[in-house]
Amino acid sequence: MANLADEYGTDVEIYVKALTATIHADTRTGAPAKLLDLLDQLGLERQEIRTTGPVYTWHIVPEHLGADEQKRLATCAVPALLLAGYEVNCSPDVFVETVYQQAVREIRAGRSSPSAHLTPAAPSSPAPPRHAP
């Protein structure tokens, strides 16, 4: 199975899955449970395929949300993931700058959950935007 986080060397790749409207958040193979749990807490839904070998795990934005709300949820996850010390890339077709800036302001003001309780990690910035295949 293709995994963009493995391919690009990031912890999380957020993008619209090709030929669908589904927003995916791929994590590296063997991602720590702490990262997977954080994505769960941020409102993304964990998906798994178990094989006789590896377990493939990824998250999606809930599909029952409208398109704008899906982008909002995915974008709001970015600063919380960065604050936790993860390297994140969010494709431009998902990322909404004004939503991101508001989420950052809320984190700084201590009003955002679950990220409000995280200890700041070393400064990190989003990886340069890429176009998902």
N, C-alpha and C positions, 0 to 999 in steps of 0.2 A: 504494500500500500504506500502511496506517495505521502510524504509528510513534509510540508514546507518548512517547518521549524528545523528539522534535520537538514534539509537541503540548503537553507540559508544560514544556518548556524545561530539562530536566535532561540530564545526560550519559548516565545509565543509568536505566532503569525496569525493575524486576524484579517480575513478576506472573504469575499463572496465566492463560494464554490462554483466552479465553471459549469455552465449550462443549468444553473439553478438560481434561486433567489436566497438561498440559505447562507447566513453568515457563519463561518467556521472560525474556531480558534484552535489551531494546531499547536501542540506542545511537543518538545523533543521526546524521542523514544526514551523511556525510563525516567520521565519527568518526576520530580519529587512529589510525594503526596501533598506536601504543603502548597505547592503551586496548583495542583488539581483541586484541592479544597478551596483555595482562594478564588479560582474561577467559578466554582460552585456558589460560593458566598456572594460573588458579584452578579449572580443571576443567570449565568450561562448553564446550559444543560449538558451534563456529561454523557458521552456516548462511548460504547465499547464494542469491540469485536474480539471475542476470545478464540484463539486457535490452539492447535496442539503445541505451537511454539509461543511466539510473543502475544501479548495482549495489546491491541491497538486502541488507544484512547484519544479522544478529542472532545471538544465542546462545541455547541452551537447556541446561537441566540434563539430564544423561544420563538417558534414560527407562528404562534397565535398573535404575536404583536404586529402592529402595522409597520410598514417599511421605515418610517421616520423613527419610531420607537426602537426598532431593532438597531438602527445606526446609533441612536442615543445610548442604548445600553452598552453596545460594543465600544463606543468611544469613551464612555465613562469608566470602563474597565482599565483603559490604558494608564492613566496616572496612578491608580492604585497598584497596578502591576509594577510600574517603574519605581514607585516608592518602596515596594517590597524587594527591589534589587534585581528584577528580571529584565532581560533585554527583549523588547517588544517591537514588532513592526505591525502597523495597521495600514491596510491598503487605502489609497485615496478615495476609492468609491464607497468606503465605509466611514472613514474619518470625517468628523465635523468639528472644525476648529473652534467655533463658539461654544459648543458643548464641552469640548476638552478644557477650554479656559475656565468655564464655569465649574467643572468638576475639580480642577486644580484649586480654585478659590475656596470651594467647600472643604476640601481636604485641609488646606492651610488654616481655615477657620475652625477645624475640628468638627464639622457638621456632617461629614460623609462617613457612612458605615458600609462595609466593614473596614475600610482602609484607615479610618480615623485612629484605630488602636495599633497600627503597625509602627514599628520603630523605623525611622528613616535609614535607608541603606546608603551606600556610596552613591554620589550623583550619577545618574544615568540619563540617557536621552533616547528617544525613539530611533530605531534604525532607519536609514534612508528609505523612503517609499519605494516599493517594487510593485510591479504589476504581476498579479497571480496568473499562473498559466490557465 
